[in-house]
Amino acid sequence: MSFFSPTAAVAIIFIFLSLFASGEQYEDERVAEYHKRKHQWPPAPNEYVPNTPGWRSNHQRRFNQTALLEDTEEAYNAYLCLVHSALMSPNFTEFGWGLTKAPKSLVDALHENLMNGLRHAEDLLVEDAELFHDEEYDEEYEDSEDFEALYDRHVHVQKLKDENPLEFPLMIPNEQLNQRALEELLPIHEAWSGVKLKGNNAYGLRVYRNHSNLQMHIDETTTHIISSILHVGHDPDGEPWPLVIEDFEGNTHEVYLETGDMLLYESSKCFHGRPKRYNGKWYSSLFTHYYPVDWDGDELSWDAHYRIPPSWDDEPDDEGLDKLIITKTSFKEPGCEHEWCSMKNTTKSKSPEDLVFGQVVSTDGKIKSLGLDSEDEL
Protein backbone atom coordinates (compact mmCIF):
# COMPACT_ATOMS: atom_id res chain seq x y z
CA MET A 1 0.00 0.00 0.00
CA SER A 2 1.39 3.38 -0.94
CA PHE A 3 0.50 6.56 0.93
CA PHE A 4 0.88 10.09 -0.38
CA SER A 5 -0.97 13.40 -0.37
CA PRO A 6 -2.29 15.01 -3.60
CA THR A 7 0.35 17.38 -4.99
CA ALA A 8 0.85 19.98 -7.66
CA ALA A 9 3.10 17.59 -9.57
CA VAL A 10 0.30 15.04 -9.80
CA ALA A 11 -2.07 17.81 -10.88
CA ILE A 12 0.32 18.82 -13.65
CA ILE A 13 0.44 15.21 -14.82
CA PHE A 14 -3.33 15.10 -15.17
CA ILE A 15 -3.37 18.46 -16.96
CA PHE A 16 -0.97 17.06 -19.53
CA LEU A 17 -3.00 13.90 -19.96
CA SER A 18 -6.27 15.78 -20.38
CA LEU A 19 -4.65 17.93 -23.02
CA PHE A 20 -3.48 14.84 -24.89
CA ALA A 21 -6.98 13.41 -24.68
CA SER A 22 -8.29 16.49 -26.51
CA GLY A 23 -6.42 15.46 -29.68
CA GLU A 24 -3.08 15.02 -31.32
CA GLN A 25 -2.49 18.72 -31.95
CA TYR A 26 -1.24 19.39 -28.44
CA GLU A 27 1.17 16.45 -28.56
CA ASP A 28 2.48 17.77 -31.88
CA GLU A 29 3.21 21.10 -30.18
CA ARG A 30 4.98 19.35 -27.31
CA VAL A 31 7.15 17.33 -29.70
CA ALA A 32 7.96 20.48 -31.69
CA GLU A 33 9.21 22.09 -28.47
CA TYR A 34 11.23 18.95 -27.72
CA HIS A 35 13.05 19.31 -31.05
CA LYS A 36 13.36 23.08 -30.69
CA ARG A 37 15.31 22.51 -27.49
CA LYS A 38 17.56 20.05 -29.38
CA HIS A 39 16.81 17.18 -27.04
CA GLN A 40 17.82 13.64 -27.97
CA TRP A 41 16.80 10.15 -26.88
CA PRO A 42 18.27 8.21 -25.32
CA PRO A 43 19.93 10.92 -23.23
CA ALA A 44 23.66 11.42 -23.58
CA PRO A 45 25.69 10.27 -20.55
CA ASN A 46 26.63 13.86 -19.64
CA GLU A 47 22.94 14.80 -19.36
CA TYR A 48 22.48 12.71 -16.22
CA VAL A 49 22.64 14.74 -13.00
CA PRO A 50 24.88 13.67 -11.39
CA ASN A 51 26.82 11.92 -14.13
CA THR A 52 27.89 8.79 -12.25
CA PRO A 53 27.83 5.23 -13.66
CA GLY A 54 25.45 3.88 -11.01
CA TRP A 55 23.00 6.77 -11.30
CA ARG A 56 22.94 6.43 -15.08
CA SER A 57 22.52 2.66 -14.95
CA ASN A 58 19.56 2.76 -12.56
CA HIS A 59 17.69 5.32 -14.62
CA GLN A 60 18.54 3.81 -18.01
CA ARG A 61 17.03 0.55 -16.81
CA ARG A 62 13.88 2.32 -15.61
CA PHE A 63 13.57 4.28 -18.83
CA ASN A 64 13.66 0.95 -20.67
CA GLN A 65 11.08 -0.54 -18.29
CA THR A 66 8.86 2.51 -18.77
CA ALA A 67 8.95 2.09 -22.55
CA LEU A 68 7.32 -1.32 -22.05
CA LEU A 69 4.32 -0.01 -20.10
CA GLU A 70 1.09 -0.59 -22.00
CA ASP A 71 -1.03 1.95 -20.15
CA THR A 72 -0.32 5.43 -21.58
CA GLU A 73 -1.20 7.21 -18.33
CA GLU A 74 1.21 5.06 -16.36
CA ALA A 75 3.90 5.51 -19.00
CA TYR A 76 3.61 9.29 -19.07
CA ASN A 77 3.59 9.53 -15.27
CA ALA A 78 6.70 7.36 -15.12
CA TYR A 79 8.54 9.41 -17.74
CA LEU A 80 7.75 12.65 -15.87
CA CYS A 81 9.12 11.27 -12.60
CA LEU A 82 12.20 9.71 -14.15
CA VAL A 83 13.10 12.66 -16.38
CA HIS A 84 12.90 15.00 -13.39
CA SER A 85 14.96 12.70 -11.16
CA ALA A 86 17.59 11.65 -13.68
CA LEU A 87 18.06 14.65 -15.93
CA MET A 88 16.34 17.88 -14.93
CA SER A 89 16.76 18.46 -11.22
CA PRO A 90 20.18 19.53 -9.89
CA ASN A 91 21.72 17.69 -7.00
CA PHE A 92 22.73 19.67 -3.92
CA THR A 93 24.74 17.06 -2.02
CA GLU A 94 27.32 14.41 -2.83
CA PHE A 95 25.24 11.31 -2.13
CA GLY A 96 21.63 12.55 -1.88
CA TRP A 97 21.08 11.46 1.72
CA GLY A 98 22.63 11.78 5.15
CA LEU A 99 21.96 10.68 8.72
CA THR A 100 22.07 13.21 11.54
CA LYS A 101 20.59 13.90 14.98
CA ALA A 102 17.59 16.13 15.70
CA PRO A 103 17.59 18.58 18.65
CA LYS A 104 16.77 16.65 21.82
CA SER A 105 14.21 19.15 23.14
CA LEU A 106 12.21 18.90 19.91
CA VAL A 107 12.43 15.11 19.89
CA ASP A 108 11.19 15.00 23.50
CA ALA A 109 8.21 17.21 22.65
CA LEU A 110 7.32 15.11 19.60
CA HIS A 111 7.69 11.88 21.58
CA GLU A 112 5.37 13.19 24.30
CA ASN A 113 2.82 14.10 21.63
CA LEU A 114 3.16 10.60 20.16
CA MET A 115 2.63 8.86 23.48
CA ASN A 116 -0.40 11.03 24.28
CA GLY A 117 -1.90 10.18 20.92
CA LEU A 118 -1.30 6.45 21.23
CA ARG A 119 -3.02 6.42 24.62
CA HIS A 120 -6.19 7.47 22.75
CA ALA A 121 -5.59 5.57 19.52
CA GLU A 122 -9.29 4.84 19.08
CA ASP A 123 -9.88 8.58 18.54
CA LEU A 124 -7.19 9.05 15.88
CA LEU A 125 -8.03 9.58 12.23
CA VAL A 126 -6.79 7.21 9.58
CA GLU A 127 -4.60 9.17 7.17
CA ASP A 128 -6.61 10.91 4.40
CA ALA A 129 -9.93 9.89 5.95
CA GLU A 130 -10.67 13.52 6.84
CA LEU A 131 -10.80 14.34 3.13
CA PHE A 132 -14.24 12.75 2.93
CA HIS A 133 -15.69 14.19 6.13
CA ASP A 134 -15.40 17.88 5.29
CA GLU A 135 -18.85 19.38 4.68
CA GLU A 136 -17.36 22.45 3.02
CA TYR A 137 -15.33 20.20 0.72
CA ASP A 138 -18.44 18.17 -0.17
CA GLU A 139 -20.45 21.31 -0.85
CA GLU A 140 -17.74 22.65 -3.15
CA TYR A 141 -17.80 19.54 -5.30
CA GLU A 142 -21.40 18.34 -5.04
CA ASP A 143 -22.31 19.98 -8.37
CA SER A 144 -18.97 19.35 -10.00
CA GLU A 145 -18.22 16.79 -12.69
CA ASP A 146 -15.27 15.78 -10.52
CA PHE A 147 -17.44 14.76 -7.58
CA GLU A 148 -18.36 11.37 -8.99
CA ALA A 149 -14.71 10.48 -9.45
CA LEU A 150 -13.88 11.73 -5.95
CA TYR A 151 -16.72 9.73 -4.49
CA ASP A 152 -15.62 6.62 -6.36
CA ARG A 153 -12.12 7.12 -4.91
CA HIS A 154 -13.61 7.46 -1.45
CA VAL A 155 -15.56 4.20 -1.84
CA HIS A 156 -12.44 2.43 -3.13
CA VAL A 157 -10.21 3.74 -0.33
CA GLN A 158 -12.83 2.94 2.32
CA LYS A 159 -13.12 -0.60 0.96
CA LEU A 160 -9.37 -1.03 1.23
CA LYS A 161 -9.43 0.34 4.77
CA ASP A 162 -12.22 -2.06 5.75
CA GLU A 163 -10.37 -5.02 4.24
CA ASN A 164 -6.91 -4.03 5.50
CA PRO A 165 -7.53 -1.77 8.50
CA LEU A 166 -4.01 -1.92 9.93
CA GLU A 167 -2.23 -1.14 6.65
CA PHE A 168 -3.34 2.49 6.71
CA PRO A 169 -1.40 4.81 9.04
CA LEU A 170 -2.93 6.88 11.78
CA MET A 171 -2.29 10.60 12.16
CA ILE A 172 -1.44 12.47 15.37
CA PRO A 173 -1.50 16.10 14.18
CA ASN A 174 -0.14 19.02 16.18
CA GLU A 175 0.02 22.12 14.01
CA GLN A 176 1.94 24.20 16.55
CA LEU A 177 4.56 21.51 17.12
CA ASN A 178 4.89 20.85 13.40
CA GLN A 179 5.50 24.54 12.74
CA ARG A 180 8.12 24.59 15.49
CA ALA A 181 9.86 21.64 13.84
CA LEU A 182 9.77 23.28 10.40
CA GLU A 183 11.45 26.43 11.76
CA GLU A 184 13.85 24.77 14.19
CA LEU A 185 15.15 22.23 11.68
CA LEU A 186 15.66 24.75 8.87
CA PRO A 187 19.33 25.51 9.75
CA ILE A 188 20.17 21.79 9.68
CA HIS A 189 18.74 21.37 6.19
CA GLU A 190 20.48 24.52 4.95
CA ALA A 191 23.82 23.43 6.39
CA TRP A 192 23.53 20.01 4.79
CA SER A 193 22.35 21.20 1.35
CA GLY A 194 24.53 24.32 1.17
CA VAL A 195 21.67 26.56 -0.01
CA LYS A 196 19.18 28.94 1.57
CA LEU A 197 15.82 27.26 1.93
CA LYS A 198 12.18 28.07 2.44
CA GLY A 199 10.01 25.80 4.55
CA ASN A 200 7.09 24.19 2.77
CA ASN A 201 5.48 21.94 5.37
CA ALA A 202 5.98 19.56 8.25
CA TYR A 203 3.73 16.51 8.11
CA GLY A 204 2.84 14.14 10.90
CA LEU A 205 2.98 12.52 13.17
CA ARG A 206 2.30 9.60 10.86
CA VAL A 207 1.87 6.30 12.74
CA TYR A 208 2.37 3.21 10.60
CA ARG A 209 0.78 0.01 11.86
CA ASN A 210 1.38 -3.70 11.47
CA HIS A 211 1.84 -4.90 7.88
CA SER A 212 2.30 -1.36 6.53
CA ASN A 213 4.60 -0.64 3.64
CA LEU A 214 5.40 2.33 1.42
CA GLN A 215 6.19 1.82 -2.24
CA MET A 216 9.29 3.39 -3.73
CA HIS A 217 8.68 6.89 -5.04
CA ILE A 218 9.99 10.41 -5.38
CA ASP A 219 8.29 13.37 -3.74
CA GLU A 220 6.56 16.47 -5.04
CA THR A 221 8.93 18.09 -7.55
CA THR A 222 7.90 21.70 -7.00
CA THR A 223 8.27 21.97 -3.21
CA HIS A 224 9.79 18.81 -1.65
CA ILE A 225 13.44 19.29 -2.61
CA ILE A 226 15.45 19.08 0.62
CA SER A 227 13.60 16.98 3.18
CA SER A 228 13.95 14.89 6.30
CA ILE A 229 12.37 12.04 8.19
CA LEU A 230 12.65 12.57 11.93
CA HIS A 231 12.04 9.27 13.68
CA VAL A 232 10.05 9.81 16.87
CA GLY A 233 9.55 6.27 18.12
CA HIS A 234 8.43 2.73 17.43
CA ASP A 235 7.10 -0.40 19.08
CA PRO A 236 10.04 -1.73 21.12
CA ASP A 237 8.89 -5.28 20.38
CA GLY A 238 8.54 -4.67 16.64
CA GLU A 239 11.05 -5.82 14.05
CA PRO A 240 13.54 -3.26 12.70
CA TRP A 241 11.99 -1.55 9.67
CA PRO A 242 14.33 0.08 7.16
CA LEU A 243 13.87 3.20 5.10
CA VAL A 244 15.16 2.24 1.65
CA ILE A 245 16.86 4.94 -0.43
CA GLU A 246 18.98 5.03 -3.57
CA ASP A 247 22.00 7.33 -3.58
CA PHE A 248 23.70 9.24 -6.40
CA GLU A 249 26.22 6.43 -6.90
CA GLY A 250 23.41 3.98 -7.70
CA ASN A 251 23.65 2.17 -4.35
CA THR A 252 20.56 1.04 -2.45
CA HIS A 253 20.61 1.58 1.30
CA GLU A 254 18.48 0.14 4.08
CA VAL A 255 18.64 2.78 6.81
CA TYR A 256 17.48 1.79 10.30
CA LEU A 257 16.40 4.75 12.43
CA GLU A 258 16.19 5.13 16.19
CA THR A 259 14.36 7.81 18.16
CA GLY A 260 15.99 11.19 17.47
CA ASP A 261 17.65 10.07 14.24
CA MET A 262 16.92 12.26 11.25
CA LEU A 263 17.38 11.14 7.68
CA LEU A 264 18.17 14.09 5.39
CA TYR A 265 17.48 13.42 1.72
CA GLU A 266 16.87 15.02 -1.67
CA SER A 267 13.35 13.69 -1.74
CA SER A 268 12.17 14.64 -5.25
CA LYS A 269 15.34 13.17 -6.76
CA CYS A 270 16.27 10.01 -4.84
CA PHE A 271 13.89 7.06 -4.95
CA HIS A 272 12.91 6.07 -1.43
CA GLY A 273 10.27 4.13 0.45
CA ARG A 274 9.63 1.26 2.83
CA PRO A 275 8.89 -1.66 0.49
CA LYS A 276 9.32 -4.27 3.24
CA ARG A 277 6.23 -4.99 5.34
CA TYR A 278 6.39 -3.77 8.92
CA ASN A 279 6.03 -6.35 11.68
CA GLY A 280 5.09 -4.41 14.79
CA LYS A 281 2.31 -2.44 16.43
CA TRP A 282 3.37 1.15 15.65
CA TYR A 283 6.14 3.18 14.04
CA SER A 284 6.05 6.98 13.93
CA SER A 285 7.93 9.79 12.19
CA LEU A 286 7.64 13.47 11.28
CA PHE A 287 8.34 14.60 7.71
CA THR A 288 9.68 18.06 6.85
CA HIS A 289 10.05 19.54 3.37
CA TYR A 290 11.92 22.61 2.07
CA TYR A 291 12.88 24.13 -1.28
CA PRO A 292 15.60 26.62 -2.30
CA VAL A 293 14.50 30.25 -2.08
CA ASP A 294 15.14 30.74 -5.81
CA TRP A 295 13.51 27.45 -6.85
CA ASP A 296 11.09 27.61 -9.79
CA GLY A 297 9.36 24.29 -9.50
CA ASP A 298 6.63 25.02 -12.01
CA GLU A 299 9.11 25.88 -14.74
CA LEU A 300 11.11 22.75 -13.96
CA SER A 301 7.94 20.66 -14.24
CA TRP A 302 7.28 22.03 -17.72
CA ASP A 303 10.92 21.45 -18.67
CA ALA A 304 10.49 17.81 -17.68
CA HIS A 305 7.33 17.62 -19.78
CA TYR A 306 9.21 18.83 -22.86
CA ARG A 307 12.10 16.43 -22.16
CA ILE A 308 9.94 13.32 -22.54
CA PRO A 309 10.82 11.64 -25.86
CA PRO A 310 8.41 11.79 -28.82
CA SER A 311 8.30 8.00 -28.78
CA TRP A 312 7.00 7.79 -25.22
CA ASP A 313 3.82 5.92 -26.26
CA ASP A 314 5.45 3.54 -28.75
CA GLU A 315 5.23 -0.21 -28.12
CA PRO A 316 8.79 -1.61 -28.17
CA ASP A 317 9.75 -5.26 -28.06
CA ASP A 318 9.98 -6.93 -24.65
CA GLU A 319 13.64 -6.80 -23.62
CA GLY A 320 13.35 -9.31 -20.78
CA LEU A 321 13.31 -6.55 -18.17
CA ASP A 322 11.61 -6.86 -14.79
CA LYS A 323 8.03 -5.65 -15.00
CA LEU A 324 7.43 -2.14 -13.67
CA ILE A 325 4.10 -0.90 -12.31
CA ILE A 326 3.50 2.76 -11.49
CA THR A 327 0.65 4.40 -9.62
CA LYS A 328 0.96 8.18 -10.03
CA THR A 329 4.39 8.75 -8.41
CA SER A 330 4.87 5.31 -6.78
CA PHE A 331 6.85 2.52 -8.44
CA LYS A 332 7.03 -1.22 -7.83
CA GLU A 333 8.49 -4.31 -9.50
CA PRO A 334 6.11 -7.15 -8.60
CA GLY A 335 8.41 -9.88 -9.87
CA CYS A 336 11.07 -9.15 -7.22
CA GLU A 337 11.10 -9.68 -3.47
CA HIS A 338 9.57 -6.71 -1.65
CA GLU A 339 8.53 -5.49 -5.14
CA TRP A 340 11.83 -3.67 -5.70
CA CYS A 341 14.59 -5.47 -7.55
CA SER A 342 17.54 -3.52 -6.15
CA MET A 343 16.66 -4.91 -2.71
CA LYS A 344 18.70 -7.94 -3.81
CA ASN A 345 21.87 -5.97 -3.09
CA THR A 346 21.66 -3.36 -0.35
CA THR A 347 23.92 -1.68 2.18
CA LYS A 348 22.52 -1.64 5.71
CA SER A 349 23.13 1.58 7.65
CA LYS A 350 22.33 2.98 11.07
CA SER A 351 23.41 5.91 13.19
CA PRO A 352 26.98 5.44 14.52
CA GLU A 353 27.18 5.39 18.30
CA ASP A 354 29.49 8.41 18.29
CA LEU A 355 27.29 10.55 15.99
CA VAL A 356 26.14 13.69 17.81
CA PHE A 357 24.07 16.75 17.00
CA GLY A 358 25.69 18.90 14.32
CA GLN A 359 27.25 15.96 12.48
CA VAL A 360 26.15 13.93 9.46
CA VAL A 361 27.15 10.59 7.96
CA SER A 362 26.31 9.15 4.54
CA THR A 363 27.38 6.58 1.93
CA ASP A 364 31.12 6.94 2.56
CA GLY A 365 30.72 6.28 6.31
CA LYS A 366 32.63 9.44 7.25
CA ILE A 367 31.25 11.59 10.06
CA LYS A 368 31.34 15.23 8.99
CA SER A 369 30.51 18.48 10.76
CA LEU A 370 27.55 20.54 9.58
CA GLY A 371 29.12 23.66 11.09
CA LEU A 372 26.08 24.39 13.26
CA ASP A 373 25.72 26.18 16.54
CA SER A 374 24.73 24.19 19.60
CA GLU A 375 21.20 22.83 20.01
CA ASP A 376 20.36 25.57 22.47
CA GLU A 377 21.13 28.28 19.89
CA LEU A 378 18.84 26.92 17.16
Secondary structure, DSSP 8 states (H G I E B T S, - for coil): -------HHHHHHHHHHHHHHT-HHHHHHHHHHHHHTT--SS--GGGSSS--HHHHHHHHHHHHHHHT-S-HHHHHHHHHHHHIIIIIS---SSSSEEEEE--HHHHHHHHHHHHHHHTTGGG-EETTGGGGS-HHHHHHHTTSTTHHHHHHHHHHHHHHHHHSTTTS-EE---HHHHHHHHHHTHHHHHHHHSS-EEEEEEEEEEEE-TT--EEEE---TTT-SEEEEEEEEE-TTS----EEEE-TTS-EEEEE--TTEEEEE-TTTS-EEE-S---SS-EEEEEEEEEETT--HHHHHHHHHHHS-TTTT------S----EEETTEEE-TTSGGG-GGGGS-EEEE--TT--TTEEE-TT---EE-----GGG-
